[in-house]
Amino acid sequence: MTRNGRRTSPVEHGFPHLDTVRAALTALFRRLSYEGIRTYGTSFSPADAAFAADEDLHLGAHRVASAIVGALRLPDARMVVCFRAMEQAATVELTAGPEYFIEVNDRFRTHRRDLAAALAHEVTHVLLHRLDLRFPVTADNEILTDTAAAYLGTGWLLLDAYREDELTHQKLGYLTPEEFGYVLARRALLLGEDPSAWFTSPQAYEAYVRGRALAERELRRAPLAAADRAERRRYARHRRAGAAAPGASYRFEPDPAGTGMRVGFPCPVCGQRLRLPVRGPVRARCGLCRSVLDCDT
């Protein structure tokens, strides 16, 4: 496909859902707590996602689904996997459980490499259903599901299913490849885990690098003390004016104590909004994710 003489891709790129992704991360911390998030510290194993050449399709699908259930801490949930012709990659019937029926697109009968990715999304739907965690809009719920899968250790499979070349344009899930990379990088920064060695798709690795760059930039945004000189100068101008520029992550407001101004900004780990007095260097602790942040307000 070309446009104005340039090749275009049917796969959406960039960060169009970033606000919803950030809201999903905050919702996960609020629902699971910091301690709960830490229980997902080990990602789903590439070995558990792999199919042997002679493995029975249905037995293998149930084996992988059971492994994902375990990785997402759903010990009393049982997945029944079947295959049929359908437009979607997969669907799941959400009930009270403990048995859930997952229908998978027939194409995964032969494209088994990506079957675990499709199952990861559907089992995450079950997890969120059990947690009673949802957004009001269906499209946002799909973003929440992909974000939860990636942040809780199984969603790297969805990014690895992204492949794009002259003949192939494939992506699973509702996040863009770069958004998957961003969420995986946020997880890596919190838990010290590097998923890059697991990617079999070069395009998935490249998307992870782009997402990681954004996640790392967020650790250097004012009023964080790690902000670079240009960012600090912009922040100082806005602080003198008492108003941030459009698009800035921070906002100034009167301090309710009547002692001047305070600045509000999102925690770079969980996204919860923090509010600090505007008075210079300060160390803040996020009450939601317990991150200790060096700031210069």
Salt bridges, closest charged atoms under 4 A:
GLU35 OE2 - ARG290 NH2 2.04
GLU55 OE2 - ARG63 NE 2.72
ASP76 OD1 - ARG130 NH1 2.94
GLU99 OE2 - ARG78 NE 3.94
GLU103 OE1 - ARG84 NE 2.99
ASP106 OD1 - ARG109 NE 2.84
ASP114 OD2 - ARG163 NH2 2.34
ASP132 OD1 - ARG134 NH1 2.60
GLU142 OE1 - HIS121 NE2 2.94
GLU142 OE1 - HIS125 NE2 3.12
ASP146 OD1 - HIS121 ND1 2.69
GLU164 OE1 - HIS13 NE2 3.24
GLU164 OE2 - HIS169 ND1 3.17
GLU166 OE1 - ARG7 NH2 3.68
GLU178 OE2 - HIS13 ND1 2.93
GLU178 OE2 - ARG210 NH2 2.88
GLU179 OE1 - HIS17 ND1 2.81
GLU193 OE1 - ARG187 NE 2.92
GLU218 OE2 - ARG22 NH2 2.33
GLU218 OE1 - ARG186 NH1 3.31
GLU231 OE1 - ARG234 NH2 2.79
GLU253 OE2 - ARG262 NE 2.43
GLU253 OE2 - ARG275 NE 3.25
ASP294 OD1 - ARG283 NE 2.80
ASP296 OD2 - ARG232 NH2 3.44
